[in-house]
Amino acid sequence: MQFVTSSYRARLDGLSFVLFSGLAALPLVLGYALGGPEWAVTFLLLVVGLGLFRPGQRGPFPGTLPLFRSAAPGLFTLIESLAERAGLKSVPEVNIVPGGQINAAATLRGNRPVLIVTEALLANLDARRISAVLAHETAHLAHRDLLVFRLAGTLQAATMVLGFVTILLALFAVPIDPASAVLWTVVAAVAPAAARFLVAALSRTREFAADLGAARLTGDPGALADALEIIEYRPRTLWDWITGRRTPVPLDPARDAFRTHPPTRERVRRLNLLARLISGG
């Protein structure tokens, strides 16, 4: 089991590295088009610096309220246990969203980790499934995925800006080599869509890694699979409401290529496979 999960984690991390490298290459290429190798390196370093040192949000998150231990001691004990097992340097703060859908999220306030839960999550899931969902978010924190996402977003924004500038220069500057101008115009036009695709693929890969991290933290991948199916459940007809039947969200390959989360059925399939491996089935 340990070998299988370690190998799976290594594949996910390797794919993440390839996707992030491709994303970083886009502003590098556009910077080269604008000013040669020196500009390319300068642009890349500037973009990475902005992503690394951009100040995080420091105030309260919109729509959330602070949750204190006295209101949910069991929840705080669970979060402390997950943080310790995940090797976090500090226990996350806890915010709650009144009402809302069944959901949870991890974020940062400055450099301090924060877990956000909804009232619907606490009201509709049992302790086992809540533990699995919070383990998934804790895994994002342990894997430093929030920093990865912030860097990826900065690289995507830079690609869009540099692409626009490259197109303007190629179209309206007097090009010495018209063929080169056409080539760079095409590259600059395609680059923003490629960046969006790579960011989405990177996000989906990190979601799979967080699912695996949750399975390792709890030893119960089936609990997260159950929670995901409950979260995904959408009654589409009156009969669905009456029977409680879970209707899967239809797959759309064109749309799914730019989704930041993998299809739930694929996440559930992988988690159930891990559950069978753990049980020896």
Helices and strands as residue ranges (DSSP letters): H 2-35, H 37-53, E 65-66, G 69-71, H 73-86, E 93-97, E 104-109, E 112-118, H 119-124, H 127-142, H 145-172, H 178-218, H 221-232, H 238-243, H 253-256, H 264-279
